[in-house]
């Protein structure tokens, strides 16, 4: 199966050996970040650095001033790497090693945007803002994300793109000095805490027959047992219906699914309009439509009608892979099984060959490896052996 490894430009820029080392893993492609959120990243093999602190969400190329002139919402440039266009520099080096390149574009995950423009953020039922989560129902946010998708995806040397967070973001967030684990929130409780009550979402709820004030009160009532330490483990959509009631739950999902589909369709169309024929567009996705985050909730048939394929989270046991790949059975398109191969981040590179074979049996036709730049030497050795076994099999 075709295999791609995720990578940051700073893993390559300044390291002449990086591209060859990636090719030696046995991958055919690299998914290279062109627009990314804030992070602190290890570079364990770089000859000149060990830590990169990306202080805010930024594009890793020079944005087009003509596109963004006069606009309040616009991408920020990075300052932690030398050079005008670190993305292009890294992509050229990777292509020189015989690797294909896809751009990796993070969309609705941007703390800098929320800090500079608080009104763009998701607002929960208690009135708390999530600065890391732009509300995709707001027209200005929608327009910004669609244009960012087109610009960040179609970079020199890229033959395709993989759009992350192309949908709703919500409560879940790996935040600096996080202190939110005192009460464990199950999947259903996280959905309730991810519902947005900004002005645009209040109007949206009304369009599907909901009163936003009544909905907010219902969410707060449903969460009371969770805060008290009971009822926090509800999982899946059935858990949402149990907490909120089927009628309210289904109405919220109708509104949110409409908004998410609109963004996904518009982003994919904008990328295709900006790209040459044959440019591949994939979305990071989850088949449960209520899910938020990097792998956004989608309807399998709809997303594969809009895009060329999906990247699906497949780390974990067999049941986890069956849950995400099963709903895509029989549908045409790229089904890329994404595996965490960084042991220190919960990955399992030692079982990659077996796990990849299981994913293939469920319909996966490509692999994604997260993350070649962050992985240790032993992790990469295990990946090399696993990919050799996959090719041999």
N, C-alpha and C positions, 0 to 999 in steps of 0.2 A: 504494500500500500504506500501511496505517496505520503511522505511525512514532512512536517514543517515544525521548526523549533521557534518559540518566541524569543525575542531579543530586543535590547535597547540599543540605540546608536552608540551610547557611551561604552558598551561592551566591545565595540569594534574600533571606534575612532581612537587613534593613538596606540593601537596594538596591531602591528603588521601580521602577527601570527593568528589573529582571531578568526578570520574567514576560513583559512585552511583547517583550523581546528574544528570548526563547525562542519565543514564538508566531510572531515574524517569520521564524524559521528555516524554517518550513513543517512543523513537527511538529504532531501532534494530541494528543500525550500526553507527560507527564514521568514517569519512574520515579524516585521520590524516596526517598532513604535514610531509613529509620526505625530500623534497628538496623544498626550498622556496626562494622567492626574499626578498630584504631588506624591512623592515617595522618597524613601531612603533605601538605597540599594547597595548591595555588596558586589564588588567586582574582583572575585578571588584570583583571577589569572591575569589581570591587566598589569603591564609592566610599570605603569606610572601612578596608579591609584588603587585604593581599596574600597572607598566609600564615595558614592555620589548622592548628594542631597538635592533632590528636585523640589524646590521650596513651594512651588505652586503648579497648578495645571498649566500646561503650555504646549505649543506646537514646537516641533524640533526641526523646523525649516523656516525660511523667511516668508511670512504670510503676504498675500497680494494686497498692497495698499489700495489698489483700485476697487477691489471687492469690498473692503471694510471701511473705506473713507466715510466719515460722518456718522458711523453707526455706533450706538451706545454699547451694544454687546459685540465684542470682537475678541479673537483669541490673543492670548499673551504669548510673548516670545520667551525662550529660555535664556538663562545667563550662566549656567553651570558647565557648559561645554564651550571650548574655543571653536572658532570657525563660524562662518555665516550659515552654513547648511549642513549640520551634522548628519541629518537623515540621508541626504544625497551622498555624502562622503562614505557612510557605512554601506549604503546600498551598492555603490560602485565597487567597493572592496569585496562584498559578498558575491556580486555577479562575476567578478574576476576569478573567483574560486569555483565557478560553475553552478552557483546556487540561484534558483529563482527567488524573487522577493515579492512578498505581499506587504502592503502597508497595514499597520495595526492602529486603529483609530478609536479612542475612547471618547464617547459623546456626553451623555447625561450624567456625568460624575465630575464635579468641578467646584471645589471649595473656594477657589479664588473668585469665581463668578458670584457665589453666594455672599462672600464677604463684601465685594464691591457693589453688588446690586441685590440687597437683601430681599426685595420684593419678587425676585425671580425664583425663590426657593420654595420647596414643598413645605406646607404648614400642617402640622398634625392636628388631631381633634382637641388638643389641649392649648393650641395656639403657639406651640414651639416650632421654630423654623429649623430646617435641616440645610445648612449652607452648602453641604456637599452635593445636594440633590436638586438640580434645576427642575422646576415643574414643566413638563413637556406639553401641558395643556395651554400654556400661555403663548399667544401668537408670536411674540418677540423671541421667546426661547426656541420655539419650533423653527422659526426662520434662521436663527443663529446656528442651530444644530444641523439643519439641512445644508447650509452653505459650508459649515465646517467639514461635514462629511465629504462633500464634493472636493474641497480643496485639499484636505489632509489625505484623502484616499488616493487621489490621482497624482502621485509623485513620480519624478523621473526614475525609471528603472523598475517600477512596480508593475506586475502583470495582473494584480488583483488586490483586493482589500478585505479586511475582516473588521467589521464594525462591532465594537463592544458597547454595552450600555445604551443601545439604540431602543430605548423604551423607558419605563418607569424606574427610577431609583427611589429608595425609601429609608427605613429605619436602619437596616444593617449597614455597617460601615466600619472598616478597620481604621479607627481613629487614633491619633497620638494620645498616649496615656489614657486609654479607654477605661472607663469605670462603670460599665453598664451590665455587668454579668451578675450582679447581686440577685436579680430576679431573672431566671431563665425564660426567655420568650420563645415559645414554639413557633412553628411556621405560620399558624393561623393568627396568633397574636401579633406577629411581625407585620402581617398584612394589614391588620387594623391600625397599627401604629404607622403604617406607610400611606394610609389614605390622606389625600391632600384636601385642605379646606381654604385654599387661596380664593380670590374672587372669581377666577376663571373656572375653577373646579366647582365652586358653589353654584355657578350658573350651569355648569355641565350636569351636576346632579339634578337640578330642576328640569333639565331637558329629558331626563329619564324618569321623571315623576317622583323625585326625592326632595324632601325639604332638608337643606343642609344643616339647619339647627337641630332638627330631630335626629338626623343621622349622627351628628357629633355627639349628642347626648346618648344615643344608643351605643356608640363606640365606647364612651367613658363608662357607661354601666357595664358593658361586656368585659371591660378591662379590670374592673374592681376586684374580682376573684383572683385575677392574675397577679395584681400588685400585692394581694394578701397572701400569695404563695401557693394558691391552688389553681388548677385548671390551666397551667402554663404550657402543657405539653401537646396541645391539640395540633394535629398535623394535617396538611393537605386542605383541599377545598371543603371537604366535609367538616373539618375543624372550624373553618371560617363561618360556615352556615350554622354550626352549633353555637358559636359565640355571638353572632350577630343576627341570626335568623335568616332563613333561606331567601325571603323576599328582598330584604335590604341588601344582603350579600350579592345576590344576582344583579340587582340594579347598579351597585357600585362597579361591578365587573363589566357590565355593558358599557358604561361611560369610559372606564379606563382602557378597555380593549379597543374601543373606537379611537381614542386618542393615540394609543401606541401603534395601532395599525396605520393610522394616518402618517405618523412620523416615519415608520419603517418604509412605507411605500414612497414617501417623498424623498427620503434620504437615498434609497436605492436608485430612484429615477434620476436624482441630481448627479449621483456618481456616474451612472451610465451616460448621461448627457455630456459629462466632462471628459469621459474616457474614450479610448479607441475601441473599436469592435473587439469582442473577445475578452475584455477586461472582466475578471471574475469578482462577484460581490457576495460575500458570506456574512451572516449575522451570528454573533454569539447568542445562544438561545436556550430556553428551557421549555419543554412542551406543556408545562402547567401555566396557564395564562395569567394566574394571579401573582406569579413570582416577580420579584424586583431585584435589581442589582446589575452586576456585570453580565450575567446570562439572563436576559429579560424573558418574561413570560410571552409565549407566542402560541398561535394555533398552527400546528404542523403544516396542514394543507395550505393555509394562507401564506405563511412565510416562504414556503418553497415555490409558491406561485409568484411571489414578489422578487425573491433573491435566487441566486444560483445554488445556495446551500446554507448549511448551518454548522457552527462549531458548538459541540455539546459537552457539558461537564461529565466526565466518565471516571474520575478518580473515586475509589471506594470499592465496595464489594459488588458481586454479580447483580444483586437486587437494585443497586443504584444505577448501574448501566442499563438494566432492563427497563427501569422507570423512564429514563430519558430517551433511549433509542427505540423502545417498543412503539410509541405513538407515531413514529416516522416510518414504520414498516410499510413497504409497498409504494412509497412515494419516491419520485425521481428527484435527484439532485445530489450535491455533495453532502455527505454526512460525516463530518470530521469528529472523531472521538478525541477529546482533549484530556490528557493525563498529566497530573502533577508529577514531575520526576525529581523534585527537590525534597530529599528525606527530611531535612530540618523544617520544612513547611508542610509536612503531612503527606508527602508523596511516597511512592513505592516503586522506584526504578527497578528493583530486583524482581518484581513480578510483571514488568511491562510486557514481555513477550506473551505470557499467558493471558494477561488482561486485554491486550490488543487482539488476540485471537478470539477471545470471548466477544469483544465489541464487533469484530468482523462477522461473527456468527449471527449477530443481531442486526446486521445491515450497514455497519460503518464501512466506508470505503476510503477514508483517509485518516491520518493520525496527526494530532497536534501535541507538542511537548512543552510544558510550562515548567521551568524556564531555563534555557541553556546558559544564559549569562549568570544566573544565580546559583546554579547547581555546583556541588563540590566535585573534586576530581573523581572520587569513587562513584559518585552518582553518574557522572558522564561515562565512566568505564562501563557501568551497568547498562546504560542506554545503548552504547555501542554494541555490546554483546546482544542485547535484546533485539536491536534492529537487524543485526546480522541473522538472528534466528527467524525474524519475521520475513526477511527476504528469502531465506532458505526454505521456509515453509510454504 
